[in-house]
């Protein structure tokens, strides 16, 4: 199994943040498709941002959606 380091996860978290800031609420599948990095890295980056309290999630029939929380 390939090793994923925190630097790669951090860079991908930045990509996720930028994508959501530009495009707004998005499905996780759309992130997989549009970010052009591995699903594993996208998942880790989403987890990183979620742990920092920067994302909100909603679950619908067609999948899971994520969006940035407003800064306070």
PQR file with spaces between the fields and no chain letter, atoms N, CA, C, O and H, PARSE charges and radii, in Angstrom:
ATOM       1  N    UNK     1       0.849   -1.182    0.000 -0.4000 1.5000
ATOM       2  CA   UNK     1       0.000    0.000    0.000 -0.0000 2.0000
ATOM       3  C    UNK     1       0.890    1.239    0.000  0.5500 1.7000
ATOM       4  O    UNK     1       1.877    1.306    0.732 -0.5500 1.4000
ATOM       5  N    UNK     2       0.532    2.209   -0.822 -0.4000 1.5000
ATOM       6  CA   UNK     2       1.283    3.447   -0.880 -0.0000 2.0000
ATOM       7  C    UNK     2       1.055    4.252    0.388  0.5500 1.7000
ATOM       8  O    UNK     2      -0.037    4.266    0.956 -0.5500 1.4000
ATOM       9  H    UNK     2      -0.270    2.154   -1.417  0.4000 1.0000
ATOM      10  N    UNK     3       2.099    4.910    0.807 -0.4000 1.5000
ATOM      11  CA   UNK     3       2.034    5.742    2.002 -0.0000 2.0000
ATOM      12  C    UNK     3       1.573    7.148    1.617  0.5500 1.7000
ATOM      13  O    UNK     3       2.049    7.719    0.636 -0.5500 1.4000
ATOM      14  H    UNK     3       2.986    4.899    0.345  0.4000 1.0000
ATOM      15  N    UNK     4       0.665    7.685    2.378 -0.4000 1.5000
ATOM      16  CA   UNK     4       0.194    9.043    2.179 -0.0000 2.0000
ATOM      17  C    UNK     4       0.689    9.855    3.371  0.5500 1.7000
ATOM      18  O    UNK     4       0.436    9.496    4.521 -0.5500 1.4000
ATOM      19  H    UNK     4       0.278    7.221    3.175  0.4000 1.0000
ATOM      20  N    UNK     5       1.400   10.958    3.092 -0.4000 1.5000
ATOM      21  CA   UNK     5       1.919   11.742    4.213 -0.0000 2.0000
ATOM      22  C    UNK     5       1.072   12.980    4.465  0.5500 1.7000
ATOM      23  O    UNK     5       0.253   13.370    3.633 -0.5500 1.4000
ATOM      24  H    UNK     5       1.605   11.250    2.158  0.4000 1.0000
ATOM      25  N    UNK     6       1.280   13.583    5.614 -0.4000 1.5000
ATOM      26  CA   UNK     6       0.459   14.720    6.017 -0.0000 2.0000
ATOM      27  C    UNK     6       0.647   15.917    5.094  0.5500 1.7000
ATOM      28  O    UNK     6      -0.270   16.727    4.954 -0.5500 1.4000
ATOM      29  H    UNK     6       1.946   13.267    6.289  0.4000 1.0000
ATOM      30  N    UNK     7       1.796   16.050    4.469 -0.4000 1.5000
ATOM      31  CA   UNK     7       1.999   17.153    3.528 -0.0000 2.0000
ATOM      32  C    UNK     7       1.065   17.008    2.320  0.5500 1.7000
ATOM      33  O    UNK     7       0.455   17.980    1.876 -0.5500 1.4000
ATOM      34  H    UNK     7       2.541   15.393    4.582  0.4000 1.0000
ATOM      35  N    UNK     8       0.964   15.786    1.799 -0.4000 1.5000
ATOM      36  CA   UNK     8       0.050   15.534    0.670 -0.0000 2.0000
ATOM      37  C    UNK     8      -1.403   15.779    1.079  0.5500 1.7000
ATOM      38  O    UNK     8      -2.183   16.358    0.322 -0.5500 1.4000
ATOM      39  H    UNK     8       1.460   14.996    2.160  0.4000 1.0000
ATOM      40  N    UNK     9      -1.753   15.332    2.278 -0.4000 1.5000
ATOM      41  CA   UNK     9      -3.111   15.528    2.763 -0.0000 2.0000
ATOM      42  C    UNK     9      -3.393   17.022    2.922  0.5500 1.7000
ATOM      43  O    UNK     9      -4.461   17.500    2.541 -0.5500 1.4000
ATOM      44  H    UNK     9      -1.119   14.861    2.893  0.4000 1.0000
ATOM      45  N    UNK    10      -2.443   17.748    3.480 -0.4000 1.5000
ATOM      46  CA   UNK    10      -2.611   19.191    3.655 -0.0000 2.0000
ATOM      47  C    UNK    10      -2.785   19.912    2.331  0.5500 1.7000
ATOM      48  O    UNK    10      -3.637   20.792    2.212 -0.5500 1.4000
ATOM      49  H    UNK    10      -1.575   17.359    3.790  0.4000 1.0000
ATOM      50  N    UNK    11      -1.986   19.549    1.334 -0.4000 1.5000
ATOM      51  CA   UNK    11      -2.115   20.164    0.005 -0.0000 2.0000
ATOM      52  C    UNK    11      -3.479   19.850   -0.599  0.5500 1.7000
ATOM      53  O    UNK    11      -4.106   20.715   -1.209 -0.5500 1.4000
ATOM      54  H    UNK    11      -1.293   18.834    1.432  0.4000 1.0000
ATOM      55  N    UNK    12      -3.931   18.624   -0.431 -0.4000 1.5000
ATOM      56  CA   UNK    12      -5.232   18.233   -0.963 -0.0000 2.0000
ATOM      57  C    UNK    12      -6.351   18.936   -0.207  0.5500 1.7000
ATOM      58  O    UNK    12      -7.367   19.294   -0.804 -0.5500 1.4000
ATOM      59  H    UNK    12      -3.422   17.921    0.065  0.4000 1.0000
ATOM      60  N    UNK    13      -6.183   19.139    1.094 -0.4000 1.5000
ATOM      61  CA   UNK    13      -7.169   19.903    1.866 -0.0000 2.0000
ATOM      62  C    UNK    13      -7.295   21.312    1.286  0.5500 1.7000
ATOM      63  O    UNK    13      -8.393   21.866    1.226 -0.5500 1.4000
ATOM      64  H    UNK    13      -5.359   18.848    1.579  0.4000 1.0000
ATOM      65  N    UNK    14      -6.182   21.883    0.866 -0.4000 1.5000
ATOM      66  CA   UNK    14      -6.217   23.190    0.217 -0.0000 2.0000
ATOM      67  C    UNK    14      -6.976   23.150   -1.094  0.5500 1.7000
ATOM      68  O    UNK    14      -7.714   24.081   -1.415 -0.5500 1.4000
ATOM      69  H    UNK    14      -5.290   21.433    0.915  0.4000 1.0000
ATOM      70  N    UNK    15      -6.801   22.081   -1.855 -0.4000 1.5000
ATOM      71  CA   UNK    15      -7.543   21.926   -3.113 -0.0000 2.0000
ATOM      72  C    UNK    15      -9.040   21.796   -2.853  0.5500 1.7000
ATOM      73  O    UNK    15      -9.855   22.397   -3.553 -0.5500 1.4000
ATOM      74  H    UNK    15      -6.201   21.325   -1.595  0.4000 1.0000
ATOM      75  N    UNK    16      -9.393   21.008   -1.840 -0.4000 1.5000
ATOM      76  CA   UNK    16     -10.805   20.839   -1.486 -0.0000 2.0000
ATOM      77  C    UNK    16     -11.391   22.186   -1.070  0.5500 1.7000
ATOM      78  O    UNK    16     -12.469   22.568   -1.525 -0.5500 1.4000
ATOM      79  H    UNK    16      -8.731   20.520   -1.272  0.4000 1.0000
ATOM      80  N    UNK    17     -10.683   22.897   -0.210 -0.4000 1.5000
ATOM      81  CA   UNK    17     -11.131   24.207    0.262 -0.0000 2.0000
ATOM      82  C    UNK    17     -11.354   25.148   -0.917  0.5500 1.7000
ATOM      83  O    UNK    17     -12.407   25.775   -1.026 -0.5500 1.4000
ATOM      84  H    UNK    17      -9.808   22.587    0.161  0.4000 1.0000
ATOM      85  N    UNK    18     -10.360   25.245   -1.802 -0.4000 1.5000
ATOM      86  CA   UNK    18     -10.460   26.143   -2.952 -0.0000 2.0000
ATOM      87  C    UNK    18     -11.636   25.761   -3.856  0.5500 1.7000
ATOM      88  O    UNK    18     -12.368   26.628   -4.332 -0.5500 1.4000
ATOM      89  H    UNK    18      -9.504   24.735   -1.714  0.4000 1.0000
ATOM      90  N    UNK    19     -11.806   24.474   -4.083 -0.4000 1.5000
ATOM      91  CA   UNK    19     -12.911   24.011   -4.937 -0.0000 2.0000
ATOM      92  C    UNK    19     -14.256   24.397   -4.330  0.5500 1.7000
ATOM      93  O    UNK    19     -15.129   24.917   -5.025 -0.5500 1.4000
ATOM      94  H    UNK    19     -11.212   23.769   -3.696  0.4000 1.0000
ATOM      95  N    UNK    20     -14.422   24.143   -3.032 -0.4000 1.5000
ATOM      96  CA   UNK    20     -15.688   24.452   -2.379 -0.0000 2.0000
ATOM      97  C    UNK    20     -15.923   25.959   -2.283  0.5500 1.7000
ATOM      98  O    UNK    20     -17.061   26.418   -2.391 -0.5500 1.4000
ATOM      99  H    UNK    20     -13.713   23.721   -2.467  0.4000 1.0000
ATOM     100  N    UNK    21     -14.865   26.720   -2.083 -0.4000 1.5000
ATOM     101  CA   UNK    21     -14.996   28.172   -2.025 -0.0000 2.0000
ATOM     102  C    UNK    21     -15.449   28.724   -3.382  0.5500 1.7000
ATOM     103  O    UNK    21     -16.250   29.657   -3.441 -0.5500 1.4000
ATOM     104  H    UNK    21     -13.941   26.348   -1.995  0.4000 1.0000
ATOM     105  N    UNK    22     -14.940   28.152   -4.450 -0.4000 1.5000
ATOM     106  CA   UNK    22     -15.289   28.610   -5.794 -0.0000 2.0000
ATOM     107  C    UNK    22     -16.642   28.088   -6.262  0.5500 1.7000
ATOM     108  O    UNK    22     -17.397   28.810   -6.913 -0.5500 1.4000
ATOM     109  H    UNK    22     -14.289   27.395   -4.402  0.4000 1.0000
ATOM     110  N    UNK    23     -16.950   26.833   -5.933 -0.4000 1.5000
ATOM     111  CA   UNK    23     -18.134   26.173   -6.487 -0.0000 2.0000
ATOM     112  C    UNK    23     -19.285   25.999   -5.503  0.5500 1.7000
ATOM     113  O    UNK    23     -20.396   25.664   -5.912 -0.5500 1.4000
ATOM     114  H    UNK    23     -16.337   26.247   -5.404  0.4000 1.0000
ATOM     115  N    UNK    24     -19.043   26.218   -4.236 -0.4000 1.5000
ATOM     116  CA   UNK    24     -20.087   26.015   -3.232 -0.0000 2.0000
ATOM     117  C    UNK    24     -20.309   24.537   -2.940  0.5500 1.7000
ATOM     118  O    UNK    24     -19.470   23.694   -3.259 -0.5500 1.4000
ATOM     119  H    UNK    24     -18.140   26.490   -3.904  0.4000 1.0000
ATOM     120  N    UNK    25     -21.427   24.245   -2.341 -0.4000 1.5000
ATOM     121  CA   UNK    25     -21.796   22.880   -1.944 -0.0000 2.0000
ATOM     122  C    UNK    25     -21.564   21.903   -3.087  0.5500 1.7000
ATOM     123  O    UNK    25     -21.908   22.177   -4.237 -0.5500 1.4000
ATOM     124  H    UNK    25     -22.108   24.930   -2.083  0.4000 1.0000
ATOM     125  N    UNK    26     -20.974   20.758   -2.751 -0.4000 1.5000
ATOM     126  CA   UNK    26     -20.613   19.794   -3.788 -0.0000 2.0000
ATOM     127  C    UNK    26     -20.736   18.380   -3.250  0.5500 1.7000
ATOM     128  O    UNK    26     -20.575   18.134   -2.055 -0.5500 1.4000
ATOM     129  H    UNK    26     -20.695   20.535   -1.817  0.4000 1.0000
ATOM     130  N    UNK    27     -21.025   17.461   -4.153 -0.4000 1.5000
ATOM     131  CA   UNK    27     -21.013   16.051   -3.746 -0.0000 2.0000
ATOM     132  C    UNK    27     -19.566   15.599   -3.609  0.5500 1.7000
ATOM     133  O    UNK    27     -18.665   16.145   -4.245 -0.5500 1.4000
ATOM     134  H    UNK    27     -21.156   17.661   -5.124  0.4000 1.0000
ATOM     135  N    UNK    28     -19.366   14.608   -2.780 -0.4000 1.5000
ATOM     136  CA   UNK    28     -18.018   14.056   -2.638 -0.0000 2.0000
ATOM     137  C    UNK    28     -17.583   13.432   -3.964  0.5500 1.7000
ATOM     138  O    UNK    28     -16.408   13.500   -4.326 -0.5500 1.4000
ATOM     139  H    UNK    28     -20.098   14.165   -2.263  0.4000 1.0000
ATOM     140  N    UNK    29     -18.518   12.829   -4.681 -0.4000 1.5000
ATOM     141  CA   UNK    29     -18.172   12.262   -5.996 -0.0000 2.0000
ATOM     142  C    UNK    29     -17.672   13.335   -6.956  0.5500 1.7000
ATOM     143  O    UNK    29     -16.764   13.075   -7.746 -0.5500 1.4000
ATOM     144  H    UNK    29     -19.472   12.774   -4.387  0.4000 1.0000
ATOM     145  N    UNK    30     -18.247   14.538   -6.904 -0.4000 1.5000
ATOM     146  CA   UNK    30     -17.777   15.632   -7.758 -0.0000 2.0000
ATOM     147  C    UNK    30     -16.354   16.035   -7.373  0.5500 1.7000
ATOM     148  O    UNK    30     -15.545   16.370   -8.238 -0.5500 1.4000
ATOM     149  H    UNK    30     -18.984   14.749   -6.262  0.4000 1.0000
ATOM     150  N    UNK    31     -16.054   16.003   -6.081 -0.4000 1.5000
ATOM     151  CA   UNK    31     -14.681   16.299   -5.652 -0.0000 2.0000
ATOM     152  C    UNK    31     -13.723   15.258   -6.217  0.5500 1.7000
ATOM     153  O    UNK    31     -12.659   15.603   -6.730 -0.5500 1.4000
ATOM     154  H    UNK    31     -16.711   15.731   -5.379  0.4000 1.0000
ATOM     155  N    UNK    32     -14.100   13.987   -6.124 -0.4000 1.5000
ATOM     156  CA   UNK    32     -13.260   12.925   -6.689 -0.0000 2.0000
ATOM     157  C    UNK    32     -12.986   13.190   -8.168  0.5500 1.7000
ATOM     158  O    UNK    32     -11.852   13.071   -8.632 -0.5500 1.4000
ATOM     159  H    UNK    32     -14.964   13.707   -5.707  0.4000 1.0000
ATOM     160  N    UNK    33     -14.022   13.544   -8.886 -0.4000 1.5000
ATOM     161  CA   UNK    33     -13.922   13.720  -10.336 -0.0000 2.0000
ATOM     162  C    UNK    33     -13.099   14.950  -10.714  0.5500 1.7000
ATOM     163  O    UNK    33     -12.297   14.893  -11.647 -0.5500 1.4000
ATOM     164  H    UNK    33     -14.944   13.640   -8.509  0.4000 1.0000
ATOM     165  N    UNK    34     -13.288   16.050  -10.005 -0.4000 1.5000
ATOM     166  CA   UNK    34     -12.721   17.322  -10.425 -0.0000 2.0000
ATOM     167  C    UNK    34     -11.354   17.667   -9.846  0.5500 1.7000
ATOM     168  O    UNK    34     -10.654   18.510  -10.407 -0.5500 1.4000
ATOM     169  H    UNK    34     -13.940   16.096   -9.247  0.4000 1.0000
ATOM     170  N    UNK    35     -10.958   17.050   -8.755 -0.4000 1.5000
ATOM     171  CA   UNK    35      -9.687   17.425   -8.136 -0.0000 2.0000
ATOM     172  C    UNK    35      -8.478   16.711   -8.730  0.5500 1.7000
ATOM     173  O    UNK    35      -7.347   17.168   -8.569 -0.5500 1.4000
ATOM     174  H    UNK    35     -11.527   16.365   -8.299  0.4000 1.0000
ATOM     175  N    UNK    36      -8.705   15.618   -9.400 -0.4000 1.5000
ATOM     176  CA   UNK    36      -7.629   14.882  -10.076 -0.0000 2.0000
ATOM     177  C    UNK    36      -6.507   14.435   -9.139  0.5500 1.7000
ATOM     178  O    UNK    36      -5.325   14.476   -9.482 -0.5500 1.4000
ATOM     179  H    UNK    36      -9.624   15.246   -9.530  0.4000 1.0000
ATOM     180  N    UNK    37      -6.911   14.014   -7.964 -0.4000 1.5000
ATOM     181  CA   UNK    37      -6.014   13.319   -7.034 -0.0000 2.0000
ATOM     182  C    UNK    37      -6.743   12.060   -6.592  0.5500 1.7000
ATOM     183  O    UNK    37      -7.928   11.895   -6.882 -0.5500 1.4000
ATOM     184  H    UNK    37      -7.871   13.980   -7.685  0.4000 1.0000
ATOM     185  N    UNK    38      -6.058   11.185   -5.903 -0.4000 1.5000
ATOM     186  CA   UNK    38      -6.671    9.917   -5.524 -0.0000 2.0000
ATOM     187  C    UNK    38      -7.844   10.124   -4.566  0.5500 1.7000
ATOM     188  O    UNK    38      -7.883   11.082   -3.794 -0.5500 1.4000
ATOM     189  H    UNK    38      -5.096   11.319   -5.667  0.4000 1.0000
ATOM     190  N    UNK    39      -8.794    9.197   -4.642 -0.4000 1.5000
ATOM     191  CA   UNK    39      -9.939    9.236   -3.729 -0.0000 2.0000
ATOM     192  C    UNK    39      -9.457    9.175   -2.288  0.5500 1.7000
ATOM     193  O    UNK    39     -10.020    9.823   -1.405 -0.5500 1.4000
ATOM     194  H    UNK    39      -8.762    8.419   -5.269  0.4000 1.0000
ATOM     195  N    UNK    40      -8.426    8.402   -2.061 -0.4000 1.5000
ATOM     196  CA   UNK    40      -7.874    8.267   -0.707 -0.0000 2.0000
ATOM     197  C    UNK    40      -7.409    9.611   -0.155  0.5500 1.7000
ATOM     198  O    UNK    40      -7.652    9.931    1.009 -0.5500 1.4000
ATOM     199  H    UNK    40      -7.968    7.876   -2.778  0.4000 1.0000
ATOM     200  N    UNK    41      -6.737   10.397   -1.003 -0.4000 1.5000
ATOM     201  CA   UNK    41      -6.280   11.717   -0.571 -0.0000 2.0000
ATOM     202  C    UNK    41      -7.456   12.664   -0.348  0.5500 1.7000
ATOM     203  O    UNK    41      -7.460   13.431    0.615 -0.5500 1.4000
ATOM     204  H    UNK    41      -6.540   10.138   -1.948  0.4000 1.0000
ATOM     205  N    UNK    42      -8.450   12.615   -1.230 -0.4000 1.5000
ATOM     206  CA   UNK    42      -9.633   13.466   -1.055 -0.0000 2.0000
ATOM     207  C    UNK    42     -10.325   13.110    0.260  0.5500 1.7000
ATOM     208  O    UNK    42     -10.702   14.002    1.019 -0.5500 1.4000
ATOM     209  H    UNK    42      -8.446   11.993   -2.013  0.4000 1.0000
ATOM     210  N    UNK    43     -10.494   11.823    0.533 -0.4000 1.5000
ATOM     211  CA   UNK    43     -11.131   11.396    1.779 -0.0000 2.0000
ATOM     212  C    UNK    43     -10.344   11.880    3.001  0.5500 1.7000
ATOM     213  O    UNK    43     -10.926   12.364    3.971 -0.5500 1.4000
ATOM     214  H    UNK    43     -10.188   11.098   -0.084  0.4000 1.0000
ATOM     215  N    UNK    44      -9.029   11.746    2.941 -0.4000 1.5000
ATOM     216  CA   UNK    44      -8.191   12.188    4.061 -0.0000 2.0000
ATOM     217  C    UNK    44      -8.278   13.699    4.239  0.5500 1.7000
ATOM     218  O    UNK    44      -8.327   14.191    5.367 -0.5500 1.4000
ATOM     219  H    UNK    44      -8.556   11.353    2.153  0.4000 1.0000
ATOM     220  N    UNK    45      -8.298   14.435    3.134 -0.4000 1.5000
ATOM     221  CA   UNK    45      -8.383   15.892    3.195 -0.0000 2.0000
ATOM     222  C    UNK    45      -9.727   16.339    3.762  0.5500 1.7000
ATOM     223  O    UNK    45      -9.786   17.276    4.558 -0.5500 1.4000
ATOM     224  H    UNK    45      -8.259   14.035    2.218  0.4000 1.0000
ATOM     225  N    UNK    46     -10.801   15.672    3.356 -0.4000 1.5000
ATOM     226  CA   UNK    46     -12.128   15.984    3.898 -0.0000 2.0000
ATOM     227  C    UNK    46     -12.132   15.714    5.406  0.5500 1.7000
ATOM     228  O    UNK    46     -12.672   16.506    6.179 -0.5500 1.4000
ATOM     229  H    UNK    46     -10.753   14.911    2.709  0.4000 1.0000
ATOM     230  N    UNK    47     -11.539   14.609    5.816 -0.4000 1.5000
ATOM     231  CA   UNK    47     -11.446   14.301    7.243 -0.0000 2.0000
ATOM     232  C    UNK    47     -10.664   15.356    8.000  0.5500 1.7000
ATOM     233  O    UNK    47     -11.048   15.747    9.103 -0.5500 1.4000
ATOM     234  H    UNK    47     -11.101   13.966    5.188  0.4000 1.0000
ATOM     235  N    UNK    48      -9.578   15.816    7.419 -0.4000 1.5000
ATOM     236  CA   UNK    48      -8.738   16.858    8.026 -0.0000 2.0000
ATOM     237  C    UNK    48      -9.570   18.121    8.245  0.5500 1.7000
ATOM     238  O    UNK    48      -9.601   18.672    9.345 -0.5500 1.4000
ATOM     239  H    UNK    48      -9.267   15.499    6.523  0.4000 1.0000
ATOM     240  N    UNK    49     -10.248   18.575    7.178 -0.4000 1.5000
ATOM     241  CA   UNK    49     -11.051   19.796    7.269 -0.0000 2.0000
ATOM     242  C    UNK    49     -12.237   19.624    8.210  0.5500 1.7000
ATOM     243  O    UNK    49     -12.602   20.559    8.923 -0.5500 1.4000
ATOM     244  H    UNK    49     -10.224   18.127    6.285  0.4000 1.0000
ATOM     245  N    UNK    50     -12.835   18.448    8.218 -0.4000 1.5000
ATOM     246  CA   UNK    50     -13.952   18.178    9.119 -0.0000 2.0000
ATOM     247  C    UNK    50     -13.491   18.220   10.568  0.5500 1.7000
ATOM     248  O    UNK    50     -14.178   18.768   11.431 -0.5500 1.4000
ATOM     249  H    UNK    50     -12.538   17.689    7.638  0.4000 1.0000
ATOM     250  N    UNK    51     -12.339   17.647   10.828 -0.4000 1.5000
ATOM     251  CA   UNK    51     -11.797   17.627   12.196 -0.0000 2.0000
ATOM     252  C    UNK    51     -11.529   19.044   12.691  0.5500 1.7000
ATOM     253  O    UNK    51     -11.653   19.327   13.882 -0.5500 1.4000
ATOM     254  H    UNK    51     -11.782   17.202   10.127  0.4000 1.0000
ATOM     255  N    UNK    52     -11.161   19.930   11.771 -0.4000 1.5000
ATOM     256  CA   UNK    52     -10.921   21.330   12.124 -0.0000 2.0000
ATOM     257  C    UNK    52     -12.226   22.134   12.206  0.5500 1.7000
ATOM     258  O    UNK    52     -12.194   23.333   12.483 -0.5500 1.4000
ATOM     259  H    UNK    52     -11.061   19.700   10.803  0.4000 1.0000
ATOM     260  N    UNK    53     -13.366   21.485   11.970 -0.4000 1.5000
ATOM     261  CA   UNK    53     -14.650   22.154   12.064 -0.0000 2.0000
ATOM     262  C    UNK    53     -14.927   23.105   10.914  0.5500 1.7000
ATOM     263  O    UNK    53     -15.635   24.097   11.088 -0.5500 1.4000
ATOM     264  H    UNK    53     -13.392   20.511   11.746  0.4000 1.0000
ATOM     265  N    UNK    54     -14.380   22.818    9.746 -0.4000 1.5000
ATOM     266  CA   UNK    54     -14.507   23.715    8.596 -0.0000 2.0000
ATOM     267  C    UNK    54     -15.557   23.283    7.585  0.5500 1.7000
ATOM     268  O    UNK    54     -15.839   24.023    6.643 -0.5500 1.4000
ATOM     269  H    UNK    54     -13.805   22.012    9.604  0.4000 1.0000
ATOM     270  N    UNK    55     -16.147   22.096    7.759 -0.4000 1.5000
ATOM     271  CA   UNK    55     -17.088   21.563    6.778 -0.0000 2.0000
ATOM     272  C    UNK    55     -18.405   21.171    7.421  0.5500 1.7000
ATOM     273  O    UNK    55     -18.460   20.833    8.603 -0.5500 1.4000
ATOM     274  H    UNK    55     -15.918   21.495    8.524  0.4000 1.0000
ATOM     275  N    UNK    56     -19.453   21.220    6.635 -0.4000 1.5000
ATOM     276  CA   UNK    56     -20.716   20.608    7.043 -0.0000 2.0000
ATOM     277  C    UNK    56     -21.085   19.581    5.981  0.5500 1.7000
ATOM     278  O    UNK    56     -20.706   19.703    4.817 -0.5500 1.4000
ATOM     279  H    UNK    56     -19.408   21.495    5.675  0.4000 1.0000
ATOM     280  N    UNK    57     -21.826   18.576    6.403 -0.4000 1.5000
ATOM     281  CA   UNK    57     -22.185   17.457    5.537 -0.0000 2.0000
ATOM     282  C    UNK    57     -23.696   17.308    5.490  0.5500 1.7000
ATOM     283  O    UNK    57     -24.399   17.589    6.460 -0.5500 1.4000
ATOM     284  H    UNK    57     -22.134   18.476    7.350  0.4000 1.0000
ATOM     285  N    UNK    58     -24.175   16.863    4.345 -0.4000 1.5000
ATOM     286  CA   UNK    58     -25.579   16.477    4.219 -0.0000 2.0000
ATOM     287  C    UNK    58     -25.626   15.196    3.391  0.5500 1.7000
ATOM     288  O    UNK    58     -24.832   14.995    2.473 -0.5500 1.4000
ATOM     289  H    UNK    58     -23.603   16.635    3.556  0.4000 1.0000
ATOM     290  N    UNK    59     -26.570   14.346    3.741 -0.4000 1.5000
ATOM     291  CA   UNK    59     -26.696   13.063    3.069 -0.0000 2.0000
ATOM     292  C    UNK    59     -28.038   13.035    2.347  0.5500 1.7000
ATOM     293  O    UNK    59     -29.084   13.292    2.944 -0.5500 1.4000
ATOM     294  H    UNK    59     -27.215   14.510    4.488  0.4000 1.0000
ATOM     295  N    UNK    60     -27.994   12.726    1.076 -0.4000 1.5000
ATOM     296  CA   UNK    60     -29.188   12.660    0.258 -0.0000 2.0000
ATOM     297  C    UNK    60     -29.185   11.340   -0.495  0.5500 1.7000
ATOM     298  O    UNK    60     -28.205   10.596   -0.448 -0.5500 1.4000
ATOM     299  H    UNK    60     -27.144   12.517    0.591  0.4000 1.0000
ATOM     300  N    UNK    61     -30.263   11.050   -1.179 -0.4000 1.5000
ATOM     301  CA   UNK    61     -30.358    9.776   -1.894 -0.0000 2.0000
ATOM     302  C    UNK    61     -29.214    9.596   -2.887  0.5500 1.7000
ATOM     303  O    UNK    61     -28.720    8.484   -3.072 -0.5500 1.4000
ATOM     304  H    UNK    61     -31.059   11.654   -1.218  0.4000 1.0000
ATOM     305  N    UNK    62     -28.804   10.656   -3.510 -0.4000 1.5000
ATOM     306  CA   UNK    62     -27.767   10.557   -4.537 -0.0000 2.0000
ATOM     307  C    UNK    62     -26.354   10.613   -3.983  0.5500 1.7000
ATOM     308  O    UNK    62     -25.399   10.487   -4.749 -0.5500 1.4000
ATOM     309  H    UNK    62     -29.205   11.560   -3.360  0.4000 1.0000
ATOM     310  N    UNK    63     -26.188   10.795   -2.695 -0.4000 1.5000
ATOM     311  CA   UNK    63     -24.842   10.790   -2.139 -0.0000 2.0000
ATOM     312  C    UNK    63     -24.666   11.752   -0.988  0.5500 1.7000
ATOM     313  O    UNK    63     -25.628   12.307   -0.457 -0.5500 1.4000
ATOM     314  H    UNK    63     -26.964   10.897   -2.073  0.4000 1.0000
ATOM     315  N    UNK    64     -23.420   11.933   -0.617 -0.4000 1.5000
ATOM     316  CA   UNK    64     -23.048   12.818    0.474 -0.0000 2.0000
ATOM     317  C    UNK    64     -22.525   14.121   -0.109  0.5500 1.7000
ATOM     318  O    UNK    64     -21.732   14.126   -1.050 -0.5500 1.4000
ATOM     319  H    UNK    64     -22.639   11.481   -1.048  0.4000 1.0000
ATOM     320  N    UNK    65     -22.984   15.224    0.467 -0.4000 1.5000
ATOM     321  CA   UNK    65     -22.585   16.554    0.024 -0.0000 2.0000
ATOM     322  C    UNK    65     -21.823   17.245    1.130  0.5500 1.7000
ATOM     323  O    UNK    65     -22.057   16.999    2.314 -0.5500 1.4000
ATOM     324  H    UNK    65     -23.628   15.220    1.232  0.4000 1.0000
ATOM     325  N    UNK    66     -20.909   18.110    0.735 -0.4000 1.5000
ATOM     326  CA   UNK    66     -20.071   18.815    1.681 -0.0000 2.0000
ATOM     327  C    UNK    66     -20.024   20.293    1.290  0.5500 1.7000
ATOM     328  O    UNK    66     -20.075   20.644    0.111 -0.5500 1.4000
ATOM     329  H    UNK    66     -20.719   18.310   -0.226  0.4000 1.0000
ATOM     330  N    UNK    67     -19.927   21.141    2.303 -0.4000 1.5000
ATOM     331  CA   UNK    67     -19.767   22.571    2.033 -0.0000 2.0000
ATOM     332  C    UNK    67     -18.964   23.197    3.159  0.5500 1.7000
ATOM     333  O    UNK    67     -18.870   22.660    4.263 -0.5500 1.4000
ATOM     334  H    UNK    67     -19.886   20.856    3.261  0.4000 1.0000
ATOM     335  N    UNK    68     -18.387   24.353    2.844 -0.4000 1.5000
ATOM     336  CA   UNK    68     -17.607   25.078    3.838 -0.0000 2.0000
ATOM     337  C    UNK    68     -18.542   25.725    4.856  0.5500 1.7000
ATOM     338  O    UNK    68     -19.605   26.233    4.500 -0.5500 1.4000
ATOM     339  H    UNK    68     -18.464   24.789    1.947  0.4000 1.0000
ATOM     340  N    UNK    69     -18.139   25.700    6.116 -0.4000 1.5000
ATOM     341  CA   UNK    69     -18.857   26.442    7.132 -0.0000 2.0000
ATOM     342  C    UNK    69     -18.369   27.879    7.073  0.5500 1.7000
ATOM     343  O    UNK    69     -17.212   28.134    6.739 -0.5500 1.4000
ATOM     344  H    UNK    69     -17.276   25.287    6.405  0.4000 1.0000
ATOM     345  N    UNK    70     -19.242   28.811    7.396 -0.4000 1.5000
ATOM     346  CA   UNK    70     -18.833   30.219    7.402 -0.0000 2.0000
ATOM     347  C    UNK    70     -17.868   30.466    8.541  0.5500 1.7000
ATOM     348  O    UNK    70     -18.007   29.908    9.630 -0.5500 1.4000
ATOM     349  H    UNK    70     -20.182   28.604    7.668  0.4000 1.0000
ATOM     350  N    UNK    71     -16.887   31.310    8.274 -0.4000 1.5000
ATOM     351  CA   UNK    71     -15.925   31.684    9.312 -0.0000 2.0000
ATOM     352  C    UNK    71     -16.624   32.568   10.345  0.5500 1.7000
ATOM     353  O    UNK    71     -17.475   33.392   10.009 -0.5500 1.4000
ATOM     354  H    UNK    71     -16.773   31.763    7.390  0.4000 1.0000
ATOM     355  N    UNK    72     -16.249   32.379   11.587 -0.4000 1.5000
ATOM     356  CA   UNK    72     -16.854   33.184   12.660 -0.0000 2.0000
ATOM     357  C    UNK    72     -15.835   34.108   13.252  0.5500 1.7000
ATOM     358  O    UNK    72     -16.148   34.867   14.168 -0.5500 1.4000
ATOM     359  H    UNK    72     -15.558   31.710   11.859  0.4000 1.0000
